[in-house]
Amino acid sequence: MNRFNPLEDKRFEEWWFDLPCSHCKKRDYDFFDEEGRPLCEKCYNKLLHRKEKRQMRNFKHALDREKEKIRRKEARQFYEILAGSGLLKDYQIGFVILD
């Protein structure tokens, strides 16, 4: 979210300043969303909070995927060591590693 200044952009006319907040319809707004729609401070903060939550959720999912990759790599190494030492044949342990 960038603080958008319509005064610097020539696309906006005088009528634009009479528009209400695009979410709550209040006439008092200080911010603009990424598409240039007017937002009051309360709605801007809500939008920003949702965006931050979405970014954190995406980061958490990416972190979980990386942890899963590391866990699989360690499991693969463990079973390769067991297979190399002959323990798997002695005890007839079977395993499958899916990637």
N, C-alpha and C positions, 0 to 999 in steps of 0.2 A: 504494500500500500504506500503510495507516494502522496505527499501533500500536494495537491493539484492547484495551480493558480490560474483561474480562467482569464485573468487580466493579461497574462502573457500570451494567451492563445487567441488568435484572431477569429477562430471559428465561432466564438460565443458572442451573442448579441445582447442587447439590453434586456430583452424579455427573459433571458436565462436566469437573471437574478431574482425574478419574481416566483420562480418555481419553489415548491416546498421540498423538504427532505424526501428522498425517494423511498424511504422505508416507513417512517412514522408520520409523514405529512406535516411536520412542524415547519414553520416559516424560518426558523432560526437555524442556519447551517454555517459551518466553518470549514468543512472538509469535502472532498470529492473522492469517489471510488475510482478504480482503475479505468472505468469506462466513461468517466467524466460526470456521473450523476451526483447531485448534491446530497450530502449526508450531514446530519447534526452530530455533535460530539458523542452522544450516547450510542447512536447507531454505528458510527465509525469505530468506536471501541469494541462493540459487539462483533463487528465484522473482522476487526484485527485479531480479537481473541479467538474466533473460530479458525482463522487462518493459521494462527500460532499453534492451536490444538491439532489441526490437520498436519502441520509440519512435524510436530512432535510424534504424532501417531505414525507417520511415514518413517521417521527416523527410528522409532522403536521396532517397527517391522523389519527394517533393513538390518538393525542390530541383531534381531532374533535370527534372521537368515544367515548372517555371518557366524553366529554362535553354532547354528546347526551344521554349517559347513565344517567348522573346526571339530565338532563332536564326531562327525562322520569320518573326517581325516584321521583322527586319533583312533577310532574304532578299526578303521582299515589297517593302520599300522600295527595295532595290537594283534589282529588276526593274521597279518602277514608274518609277524614274529612267531606266533603259535604254529603256523603252517611250516615255517622254515625250521623250527626246532623239532618237528615231528610229533608234537603233542596232539595235534588234531587227528592224526592217523591212529595213535595209540588208544585214544578214548572215543574215537569215532564221533567227533563233534562236527556238526555241519553248520554252515553259516551262509548267509546271503547278504551282500552289501549292495544296496540300490543307490543309484546316482541319478 
